[in-house]
Structures are given as C-alpha cells and as structure tokens.
Amino acid sequence: MKGITISGLRRFNAIMGGLHLIQGIVMLFLATSVIQNIAEFTPDITQFYLTFSQQTQSLEVTSRFLFELPFGVFVALFLLISAGAHAVISLPKGLNAVYNADLKKGINKFRWYEYALSSSIMIVLIATLFGIYDIASLLLIFIVNAAMNLFGLVMEQLNSGKTKGKVNWGPFVWGSIAGLAPWIAILIYMFGTGNFDMVPWFVWAIVGTYFVAFNTFPVNMVLQYKRIGKWKDYLYGERTYIILSLVAKSVLAWLVLFGAMQP
C-alpha cells in the first residue's frame, strides 16, 4: 500500500474542503429559499436577570428578548467553516507551508482552531433544539466546548515527537471532562419532564449520532499516541481526522437541519 505523503494530504484536504463547501451551499439554499419550516425556525434568544418588584418588594428573575437565531444559516455555517479551514491549508497561496511544517512535528494547529469554532456552533444549535435559549447558558456551552478542542491542541504541543512511554495525557483527560459539561446541560433539559417515551425520534438520533461520531475523534488521538498499527505514522492519523470530520459533520449537520422541521 502506498504511504501517505504531505503533498497527498494537501490534495486530500482540497477534495474534502470541496465536499464541505458543496453541502454548505446546498444547505444554505434549502434553509433560506426552499424549505419554509427551516427558514421560519428562528429560536428567540433571551437574557435572564434580576429586577426589583415594587409589588412584592423583592428581587425577581425576569427575562427579555435579545434576538432571533437564524438556525438554518448557522447549520450551513458549520460546514462552510470547515470548507474554509481546508481551503487555507491546501491552496498554494494559503497557509499550506505552515501546515506542512506542523505535520512534520506531529501537530496540526488549524484542526483544533477549526474544531473549536465549528463544533462549538453545532453544540449551541443542538442545545437550542432541546430548549436552551438563555444567552448566558449558550455562551458558556460555546466556550467550554471550544476549550475542550483547544485542550487537543495543547495535547499535541506537549507531546510533539514523544514516544509511547512518555506521552502526557493530562490535556486529553481535562479536555474530555470539559467536553461532558455541555451535554450535562442538554441532558438536564432533555430529561426534564421524565417522560422519556415522549422524546421525539430525531432527538434520540441527534444524541446518538453526536455521541458515536464525535467520540471517534478521541479514539483516533489515543491510537495515534499509543502508536498502534498504522497510527504509528502521524500522517495516517491526520488523514483519519479529515475523513472523520467530513463523515461526522455531514451526518450531524443534515440531521440537525431536518430536526428543525419537527414539531
């Protein structure tokens, strides 16, 4: 079998970026011009705050409307951000030289920056499907999820060039803990009524897809740093990340988009 090369990865990134771009454009078109249910699904984002009630002479929690979230547009943006990230590291006049130099060190900074942005947008969108509309909660979910991905960057920075026996697993552990936080909030909303049989099918589908698809990313990292089989070559793990990104993001994006059409 022919080995994976850095030049081959550049072409592979260009192809995968194109697939992300095509899906993102189609999704944007559907969400703004074709499927009315998606275009009309714009959750009201609110802010909770304390105010003094003259009637009860006490502090009371109240809320106010901030803005409508263009849900379908942001689902498309999830894929378009990935397309842009693939473009900047694969185009000759982009950041390809930096990407190539980092791969030789066993690092890909661009991957983690892109994941921190795109996956955080997706988890916020999923949170709104479960009824989390509070701006403070959504901001915290976004930031914690971004931090989880940046722990992945720190993992690579600390372990660049190290062998199996010297791997520092600290960032992997802390990142995994951070990644659980948004899902704790989502599951609290999901199981709030206790009537699990009334949870719509698409809700279970989103949770299951996200859990299975995105848990393959840390598995890939473990295989890389355990240097198991083909993962002894960092470039093999990099190529796997690229494939996982396309498959997981595509399935989840379409599932979430059409989830917005449900009652």
Backbone hydrogen bonds in HBPLUS format (Angstrom, degrees):
<---DONOR---> <-ACCEPTOR-->    atom                        ^
c    i                          cat <-CA-CA->   ^        H-A-AA   ^      H-
h    n   atom  resd res      DA  || num        DHA   H-A  angle D-A-AA Bond
n    s   type  num  typ     dist DA aas  dist angle  dist       angle   num
A0009-LEU N   A0005-THR O   2.97 MM   4  6.28 145.5  2.09 143.1 152.4     1
A0010-ARG N   A0006-ILE O   3.09 MM   4  6.43 143.5  2.23 143.0 152.4     2
A0011-ARG N   A0007-SER O   3.32 MM   4  6.70 159.1  2.37 146.7 149.8     3
A0012-PHE N   A0008-GLY O   2.94 MM   4  6.16 154.2  2.01 144.0 152.3     4
A0013-ASN N   A0009-LEU O   2.77 MM   4  5.94 155.1  1.83 148.8 154.4     5
A0014-ALA N   A0010-ARG O   3.10 MM   4  6.37 151.8  2.18 142.9 150.4     6
A0015-ILE N   A0011-ARG O   3.02 MM   4  6.35 156.4  2.08 150.5 155.9     7
A0016-MET N   A0012-PHE O   2.97 MM   4  6.20 171.0  1.98 154.4 156.8     8
A0017-GLY N   A0013-ASN O   2.80 MM   4  5.85 152.5  1.87 145.3 153.7     9
A0018-GLY N   A0014-ALA O   3.02 MM   4  6.20 148.5  2.12 139.5 147.5    10
A0019-LEU N   A0015-ILE O   3.07 MM   4  6.47 149.3  2.17 147.2 155.4    11
A0020-HIS N   A0016-MET O   3.00 MM   4  6.29 156.1  2.06 148.5 154.7    12
A0021-LEU N   A0017-GLY O   2.89 MM   4  6.09 158.1  1.94 146.9 153.5    13
A0022-ILE N   A0018-GLY O   2.94 MM   4  6.15 164.5  1.96 151.3 154.3    14
A0023-GLN N   A0019-LEU O   3.20 MM   4  6.32 168.9  2.22 144.6 147.7    15
A0024-GLY N   A0020-HIS O   2.87 MM   4  6.04 159.2  1.92 151.0 157.6    16
A0025-ILE N   A0021-LEU O   2.94 MM   4  6.15 160.7  1.98 155.7 159.6    17
A0026-VAL N   A0022-ILE O   3.00 MM   4  6.21 167.8  2.02 153.4 157.0    18
A0027-MET N   A0023-GLN O   2.82 MM   4  5.92 161.8  1.85 151.1 156.8    19
A0028-LEU N   A0024-GLY O   2.90 MM   4  6.05 152.7  1.98 142.6 150.1    20
A0029-PHE N   A0025-ILE O   2.96 MM   4  6.18 155.8  2.02 148.3 154.7    21
A0030-LEU N   A0026-VAL O   2.94 MM   4  6.21 161.9  1.97 152.5 157.1    22
A0031-ALA N   A0027-MET O   2.89 MM   4  6.00 156.8  1.95 146.9 153.6    23
A0032-THR N   A0028-LEU O   3.10 MM   4  6.10 129.2  2.36 139.2 149.9    24
A0033-SER N   A0029-PHE O   2.90 MM   4  5.61 149.2  1.99 148.9 155.1    25
A0035-ILE N   A0030-LEU O   2.90 MM   5  5.53 162.1  1.93 144.3 150.4    26
A0039-ALA N   A0035-ILE O   3.23 MM   4  6.55 164.7  2.25 152.2 156.7    27
A0040-GLU N   A0036-GLN O   2.87 MM   4  6.03 147.2  1.98 152.0 160.7    28
A0041-PHE N   A0038-ILE O   3.09 MM   3  5.10 146.0  2.21  98.1 108.4    29
A0069-LEU N   A0043-PRO O   2.92 MM  26  5.38 165.9  1.94 151.1 154.9    30
A0045-ILE N   A0067-PHE O   2.84 MM  22  5.50 170.4  1.85 174.8 173.7    31
A0066-LEU N   A0045-ILE O   2.83 MM  21  5.64 156.8  1.89 164.1 162.9    32
A0046-THR N   A0133-TYR O   2.99 MM  87  6.04 156.8  2.05 138.7 146.3    33
A0135-ILE N   A0046-THR O   2.84 MM  89  5.89 165.1  1.86 178.7 174.7    34
A0047-GLN N   A0064-ARG O   2.96 MM  17  5.45 150.8  2.05 149.4 158.8    35
A0064-ARG N   A0047-GLN O   2.98 MM  17  5.45 140.8  2.13 139.5 151.7    36
A0049-TYR N   A0062-THR O   2.92 MM  13  5.64 156.9  1.97 155.0 159.4    37
A0062-THR N   A0049-TYR O   2.90 MM  13  5.64 169.4  1.91 166.9 169.9    38
A0051-THR N   A0060-GLU O   2.90 MM   9  5.47 154.4  1.97 149.4 157.6    39
A0060-GLU N   A0051-THR O   2.82 MM   9  5.47 164.7  1.85 157.9 162.1    40
A0053-SER N   A0058-SER O   2.89 MM   5  5.55 177.5  1.89 156.9 156.1    41
A0057-GLN N   A0053-SER O   2.74 MM   4  5.34 126.6  2.02 136.0 150.5    42
A0071-PHE N   A0069-LEU O   2.80 MM   2  5.51 120.1  2.16 116.7  99.5    43
A0074-PHE N   A0070-PRO O   3.17 MM   4  6.45 155.6  2.23 155.7 163.1    44
A0075-VAL N   A0071-PHE O   3.02 MM   4  6.38 145.7  2.14 151.7 162.0    45
A0076-ALA N   A0072-GLY O   3.16 MM   4  6.43 159.3  2.20 147.1 151.7    46
A0077-LEU N   A0073-VAL O   2.90 MM   4  6.17 147.9  2.01 140.6 150.7    47
A0078-PHE N   A0074-PHE O   3.03 MM   4  6.21 141.8  2.18 138.5 146.6    48
A0079-LEU N   A0076-ALA O   3.08 MM   3  5.47 127.9  2.37 105.8 117.3    49
A0080-LEU N   A0076-ALA O   2.97 MM   4  6.25 157.0  2.02 149.4 157.0    50
A0081-ILE N   A0077-LEU O   2.86 MM   4  5.91 154.7  1.92 154.0 156.9    51
A0083-ALA N   A0079-LEU O   2.99 MM   4  6.33 152.6  2.07 146.3 154.4    52
A0084-GLY N   A0080-LEU O   2.93 MM   4  6.19 155.2  1.99 145.5 151.5    53
A0085-ALA N   A0081-ILE O   2.97 MM   4  6.25 152.8  2.04 147.4 154.7    54
A0086-HIS N   A0082-SER O   3.02 MM   4  6.29 160.8  2.06 151.7 156.1    55
A0087-ALA N   A0083-ALA O   3.00 MM   4  6.21 148.8  2.10 143.0 152.2    56
A0088-VAL N   A0084-GLY O   3.06 MM   4  6.33 160.9  2.10 153.4 155.9    57
A0090-SER N   A0087-ALA O   3.16 MM   3  5.22 151.4  2.25 102.0 110.6    58
A0091-LEU N   A0087-ALA O   2.95 MM   4  5.74 159.1  2.00 160.0 159.4    59
A0095-LEU N   A0088-VAL O   2.49 MM   7  5.50 162.2  1.52 163.6 170.6    60
A0094-GLY N   A0091-LEU O   2.89 MM   3  5.05 161.4  1.92 117.0 120.2    61
A0099-TYR N   A0095-LEU O   3.03 MM   4  6.31 162.5  2.06 154.3 159.8    62
A0100-ASN N   A0096-ASN O   2.84 MM   4  6.06 160.2  1.88 152.8 157.5    63
A0101-ALA N   A0097-ALA O   3.03 MM   4  6.20 161.5  2.06 145.1 149.8    64
A0102-ASP N   A0098-VAL O   2.97 MM   4  6.16 155.3  2.03 148.9 155.7    65
A0103-LEU N   A0099-TYR O   3.01 MM   4  6.25 154.0  2.08 148.2 155.1    66
A0104-LYS N   A0100-ASN O   3.32 MM   4  6.62 149.0  2.42 144.8 151.5    67
A0105-LYS N   A0102-ASP O   2.88 MM   3  5.10 139.4  2.05 103.3 115.9    68
A0107-ILE N   A0102-ASP O   2.97 MM   5  5.04 160.5  2.01 134.3 136.1    69
A0106-GLY N   A0103-LEU O   3.06 MM   3  4.97 153.4  2.13  98.8 107.2    70
A0113-TYR N   A0109-LYS O   3.08 MM   4  6.38 159.9  2.12 157.3 163.5    71
A0114-GLU N   A0110-PHE O   2.94 MM   4  6.03 163.4  1.97 150.0 154.7    72
A0115-TYR N   A0111-ARG O   2.88 MM   4  6.08 164.0  1.90 151.4 156.4    73
A0116-ALA N   A0112-TRP O   2.89 MM   4  5.90 156.2  1.95 140.1 147.1    74
A0117-LEU N   A0113-TYR O   3.22 MM   4  6.47 143.8  2.36 139.5 147.5    75
A0117-LEU N   A0114-GLU O   3.17 MM   3  5.28 125.7  2.48  97.2 110.3    76
A0118-SER N   A0114-GLU O   2.79 MM   4  5.94 165.0  1.81 169.6 167.8    77
A0119-SER N   A0115-TYR O   2.95 MM   4  5.33 144.3  2.08 130.3 141.5    78
A0121-ILE N   A0117-LEU O   3.12 MM   4  6.37 148.1  2.23 145.6 153.5    79
A0122-MET N   A0118-SER O   3.09 MM   4  6.42 159.0  2.13 148.7 154.3    80
A0123-ILE N   A0119-SER O   2.96 MM   4  6.17 158.8  2.01 144.1 149.0    81
A0124-VAL N   A0120-SER O   3.17 MM   4  6.25 148.3  2.27 138.1 145.9    82
A0125-LEU N   A0121-ILE O   3.02 MM   4  6.33 155.0  2.09 148.7 155.6    83
A0126-ILE N   A0122-MET O   2.89 MM   4  6.18 158.9  1.93 153.4 159.3    84
A0127-ALA N   A0123-ILE O   2.93 MM   4  6.05 150.7  2.02 136.0 144.4    85
A0128-THR N   A0124-VAL O   3.05 MM   4  6.41 146.8  2.16 145.5 153.5    86
A0129-LEU N   A0125-LEU O   3.18 MM   4  6.55 144.5  2.32 142.6 151.9    87
A0129-LEU N   A0126-ILE O   3.06 MM   3  5.12 122.8  2.40  96.3 111.1    88
A0130-PHE N   A0127-ALA O   3.10 MM   3  5.23 137.8  2.28  97.9 109.8    89
A0132-ILE N   A0127-ALA O   3.04 MM   5  5.44 164.8  2.07 142.1 139.0    90
A0131-GLY N   A0128-THR O   3.02 MM   3  4.94 161.1  2.06 102.2 107.5    91
A0138-LEU N   A0134-ASP O   3.02 MM   4  6.28 163.5  2.04 157.4 162.5    92
A0139-LEU N   A0135-ILE O   2.92 MM   4  6.03 156.1  1.98 146.4 152.6    93
A0140-LEU N   A0136-ALA O   3.04 MM   4  6.24 159.5  2.08 146.2 151.8    94
A0141-ILE N   A0137-SER O   2.92 MM   4  6.15 159.0  1.97 149.5 155.5    95
A0142-PHE N   A0138-LEU O   2.93 MM   4  6.12 160.2  1.97 146.4 151.7    96
A0143-ILE N   A0139-LEU O   2.94 MM   4  6.16 168.2  1.95 153.8 156.3    97
A0144-VAL N   A0140-LEU O   2.90 MM   4  5.97 168.8  1.91 154.6 157.9    98
A0145-ASN N   A0141-ILE O   3.05 MM   4  6.06 161.0  2.08 145.3 151.0    99
A0146-ALA N   A0142-PHE O   2.95 MM   4  6.15 153.9  2.02 145.7 153.6   100
A0147-ALA N   A0143-ILE O   2.86 MM   4  6.10 154.5  1.93 146.8 154.0   101
A0148-MET N   A0144-VAL O   2.98 MM   4  6.30 148.0  2.08 144.2 152.5   102
A0149-ASN N   A0145-ASN O   3.29 MM   4  6.68 154.2  2.36 146.1 150.8   103
A0150-LEU N   A0146-ALA O   2.99 MM   4  6.31 151.5  2.07 148.3 157.2   104
A0151-PHE N   A0147-ALA O   2.93 MM   4  6.20 137.2  2.12 147.1 157.7   105
A0152-GLY N   A0149-ASN O   2.93 MM   3  5.08 128.8  2.19  96.9 111.1   106
A0153-LEU N   A0149-ASN O   3.34 MM   4  6.88 141.6  2.50 138.3 147.8   107
A0154-VAL N   A0150-LEU O   3.03 MM   4  6.40 158.2  2.08 146.6 151.7   108
A0155-MET N   A0151-PHE O   2.84 MM   4  6.08 149.1  1.93 144.1 153.0   109
A0156-GLU N   A0152-GLY O   3.16 MM   4  6.49 152.8  2.23 144.6 149.9   110
A0157-GLN N   A0153-LEU O   2.90 MM   4  6.19 156.9  1.95 151.0 158.4   111
A0158-LEU N   A0154-VAL O   2.86 MM   4  5.99 161.3  1.90 154.2 157.7   112
A0159-ASN N   A0155-MET O   3.18 MM   4  6.18 141.7  2.34 137.0 146.7   113
A0162-LYS N   A0159-ASN O   3.05 MM   3  5.29 171.5  2.06 127.3 128.4   114
A0166-LYS N   A0163-THR O   3.13 MM   3  5.66 158.0  2.18 118.5 125.1   115
A0173-VAL N   A0169-TRP O   3.07 MM   4  6.36 158.7  2.12 159.8 165.9   116
A0174-TRP N   A0170-GLY O   2.98 MM   4  6.26 170.4  1.99 165.2 166.9   117
A0175-GLY N   A0171-PRO O   2.85 MM   4  5.77 153.0  1.92 139.8 148.1   118
A0176-SER N   A0172-PHE O   3.00 MM   4  6.11 149.3  2.10 139.7 147.7   119
A0177-ILE N   A0173-VAL O   3.08 MM   4  6.41 153.0  2.16 148.0 154.9   120
A0178-ALA N   A0174-TRP O   2.98 MM   4  6.22 163.1  2.01 148.2 152.8   121
A0179-GLY N   A0175-GLY O   2.91 MM   4  6.09 150.2  2.00 144.3 152.5   122
A0180-LEU N   A0177-ILE O   3.10 MM   3  5.36 144.2  2.23 103.6 113.7   123
A0181-ALA N   A0178-ALA O   3.21 MM   3  5.56 139.9  2.38 106.6 116.3   124
A0183-TRP N   A0180-LEU O   3.07 MM   3  5.38 118.8  2.46 105.3 120.5   125
A0184-ILE N   A0180-LEU O   3.00 MM   4  6.31 138.5  2.18 151.7 164.4   126
A0184-ILE N   A0181-ALA O   3.13 MM   3  5.19 129.6  2.39  99.0 112.3   127
A0185-ALA N   A0181-ALA O   3.30 MM   4  6.67 159.0  2.34 154.5 158.3   128
A0186-ILE N   A0182-PRO O   3.01 MM   4  6.31 159.4  2.05 146.0 151.9   129
A0187-LEU N   A0183-TRP O   2.87 MM   4  5.89 163.3  1.90 143.7 148.3   130
A0188-ILE N   A0184-ILE O   3.03 MM   4  6.18 146.7  2.14 142.3 151.0   131
A0189-TYR N   A0185-ALA O   3.30 MM   4  6.64 153.6  2.37 145.2 150.8   132
A0190-MET N   A0186-ILE O   2.83 MM   4  6.07 157.3  1.88 148.5 156.3   133
A0191-PHE N   A0187-LEU O   2.90 MM   4  5.91 161.9  1.93 149.2 151.5   134
A0192-GLY N   A0189-TYR O   3.31 MM   3  5.00 166.2  2.33 101.6 103.8   135
A0194-GLY N   A0191-PHE O   3.20 MM   3  5.27 127.6  2.49  98.5 112.2   136
A0198-MET N   A0195-ASN O   3.04 MM   3  5.62 160.6  2.08 116.2 122.4   137
A0199-VAL N   A0196-PHE O   3.18 MM   3  5.43 166.2  2.20 108.9 112.9   138
A0203-VAL N   A0200-PRO O   3.12 MM   3  5.49 138.0  2.31 105.8 116.9   139
A0205-ALA N   A0201-TRP O   2.96 MM   4  6.23 156.0  2.02 149.7 157.5   140
A0206-ILE N   A0202-PHE O   2.91 MM   4  6.05 155.5  1.97 141.2 146.5   141
A0207-VAL N   A0203-VAL O   3.05 MM   4  6.29 171.2  2.06 153.7 155.9   142
A0208-GLY N   A0204-TRP O   2.87 MM   4  5.96 168.5  1.88 151.8 155.6   143
A0209-THR N   A0205-ALA O   2.84 MM   4  5.87 162.2  1.87 146.4 152.2   144
A0210-TYR N   A0206-ILE O   2.90 MM   4  5.96 168.8  1.91 152.0 155.7   145
A0211-PHE N   A0207-VAL O   2.96 MM   4  6.05 163.8  1.98 148.7 153.8   146
A0212-VAL N   A0208-GLY O   2.97 MM   4  6.10 171.3  1.98 152.6 154.9   147
A0213-ALA N   A0209-THR O   2.80 MM   4  5.70 161.5  1.83 153.1 158.2   148
A0214-PHE N   A0210-TYR O   2.97 MM   4  5.63 157.2  2.03 138.4 145.7   149
A0215-ASN N   A0211-PHE O   3.25 MM   4  5.89 132.0  2.49 127.7 137.6   150
A0216-THR N   A0213-ALA O   3.26 MM   3  5.64 152.4  2.34 103.3 111.4   151
A0219-VAL N   A0215-ASN O   3.37 MM   4  6.54 153.9  2.45 138.9 146.3   152
A0220-ASN N   A0216-THR O   2.97 MM   4  6.13 150.3  2.06 139.6 146.7   153
A0221-MET N   A0217-PHE O   3.08 MM   4  6.45 151.0  2.17 146.0 154.0   154
A0222-VAL N   A0218-PRO O   2.91 MM   4  6.19 157.6  1.96 150.5 155.7   155
A0223-LEU N   A0219-VAL O   3.00 MM   4  6.26 163.4  2.03 151.8 155.9   156
A0224-GLN N   A0220-ASN O   3.00 MM   4  6.23 146.5  2.11 141.6 150.9   157
A0225-TYR N   A0221-MET O   3.01 MM   4  6.32 165.7  2.04 156.6 158.3   158
A0226-LYS N   A0222-VAL O   2.80 MM   4  5.87 137.7  1.98 148.8 160.9   159
A0227-ARG N   A0223-LEU O   3.01 MM   4  5.82 113.5  2.47 126.0 140.0   160
A0228-ILE N   A0223-LEU O   3.21 MM   5  5.52 162.2  2.24 150.8 156.2   161
A0227-ARG N   A0224-GLN O   3.12 MM   3  5.01 142.1  2.27  92.8 104.1   162
A0231-TRP N   A0228-ILE O   2.97 MM   3  5.36 144.9  2.10 142.6 137.9   163
A0232-LYS N   A0229-GLY O   3.21 MM   3  6.07 160.3  2.25 122.4 124.3   164
A0233-ASP N   A0230-LYS O   3.24 MM   3  6.15 166.0  2.27 121.3 123.8   165
A0236-TYR N   A0233-ASP O   2.95 MM   3  5.45 140.0  2.11 112.6 123.3   166
A0238-GLU N   A0234-TYR O   2.94 MM   4  6.27 150.4  2.03 147.8 157.3   167
A0239-ARG N   A0235-LEU O   2.94 MM   4  6.12 159.4  1.99 143.0 147.7   168
A0240-THR N   A0236-TYR O   2.98 MM   4  6.23 150.8  2.07 143.2 151.7   169
A0241-TYR N   A0237-GLY O   2.91 MM   4  6.20 152.6  1.98 146.4 153.4   170
A0242-ILE N   A0238-GLU O   3.10 MM   4  6.45 154.6  2.17 148.2 154.3   171
A0243-ILE N   A0239-ARG O   3.07 MM   4  6.40 156.7  2.13 148.6 154.2   172
A0244-LEU N   A0240-THR O   2.85 MM   4  6.04 171.5  1.86 158.9 161.4   173
A0245-SER N   A0241-TYR O   2.86 MM   4  5.98 152.2  1.94 145.7 153.7   174
A0246-LEU N   A0242-ILE O   3.21 MM   4  6.48 159.8  2.25 145.3 148.8   175
A0247-VAL N   A0243-ILE O   3.02 MM   4  6.26 177.9  2.02 163.2 162.8   176
A0248-ALA N   A0244-LEU O   2.84 MM   4  5.69 160.3  1.87 149.5 155.1   177
A0249-LYS N   A0245-SER O   3.05 MM   4  5.73 155.7  2.11 136.3 144.0   178
A0250-SER N   A0246-LEU O   2.97 MM   4  5.82 155.4  2.03 142.1 149.5   179
A0251-VAL N   A0247-VAL O   3.09 MM   4  6.20 175.9  2.09 154.8 156.1   180
A0252-LEU N   A0248-ALA O   3.03 MM   4  6.07 166.9  2.05 149.0 153.3   181
A0253-ALA N   A0249-LYS O   2.83 MM   4  5.73 159.3  1.87 143.3 150.0   182
A0254-TRP N   A0250-SER O   3.15 MM   4  6.28 171.8  2.16 153.5 155.0   183
A0255-LEU N   A0251-VAL O   3.06 MM   4  6.14 154.7  2.13 144.2 152.0   184
A0256-VAL N   A0252-LEU O   2.85 MM   4  5.98 163.2  1.87 154.5 158.5   185
A0257-LEU N   A0253-ALA O   2.87 MM   4  6.01 159.0  1.92 146.9 153.6   186
A0258-PHE N   A0254-TRP O   3.05 MM   4  6.17 171.2  2.06 147.9 149.7   187
A0259-GLY N   A0255-LEU O   2.88 MM   4  5.92 126.4  2.17 132.5 148.0   188
A0260-ALA N   A0256-VAL O   3.22 MM   4  6.54 131.3  2.47 141.1 150.7   189
A0260-ALA N   A0257-LEU O   3.14 MM   3  5.47 142.3  2.29 101.3 111.3   190
A0261-MET N   A0258-PHE O   3.07 MM   3  5.23 153.6  2.14 100.7 109.0   191
A0262-GLN N   A0259-GLY O   3.16 MM   3  5.49 162.1  2.19 108.9 114.4   192
